[in-house]
Amino acid sequence: MEALEQKILSEGTVLDGGILKVGSFLNQQLDVDFLIKMGEEVKRIYEGERITKILTIEASGIAVAVAVASVMHKNVVFAKKNKTSNLSGELFSAKVHSFTHGTDYTVTVPKDYLSKDDRVLIIDDFLANGNALNGLIDIVNQAGAKVVGCTCAVEKGFQGGGDELRKAGYRVESLAVIEKMSAECIEFRR
Ligand code: 5GP
């Protein structure tokens, strides 16, 4: 998505450790009009696919997911991050390794909110090594539901998580894919 690439170039900052900071529109302050434009792009990408639910992960996936859901008129379910893995049987749960914090956590979704009849579009803000998406895919599989696709606003292609998922047969459609980045320069996949 050209407009997203331009926004990343004009407002993004590359931090040490391969982190892109986009706090001005996606991760702290939310540019809601722009988020809705991203939602419209996601709707266009999945035109013709039957989607019953949007699934994301707290906290930073929620804004993009709500924008997509408001354009597609579907409900959003977000997986909660729990510190403990001592969980009741009423939850689907999966372990995720956090790229930004370097620790493991458990994500949970109440069984009431996903069923075998659901066709799920998974949304997140960033795709790096793919751990967050793999956790969400695990949860969809536990529900016996179908993953229609995975879309992140920004995929850091050089970390390989998106390509692994594509190889595994998932439809992964990121709105901007960064091939290379440094403090001086960001290059997108063409
Ligand atoms: P993964 O699980 O694919 O390795 O990493 C994706 C998750 O880590 C996303 O949910 C996102 O919150 C966070 N993340 C990974 N890389 C970045 C980054 O460069 N910038 C920001 N703001 N978050 C990131």
Residues whose N, C-alpha, C, O or C-beta is under 5 A from the ligand:
A	BS01	5GP	G18 I19 L20 K21 N27 S60 H97 F99 T100 D124 F126 L127 A128 N129 G130 N131 A132 L133 G161
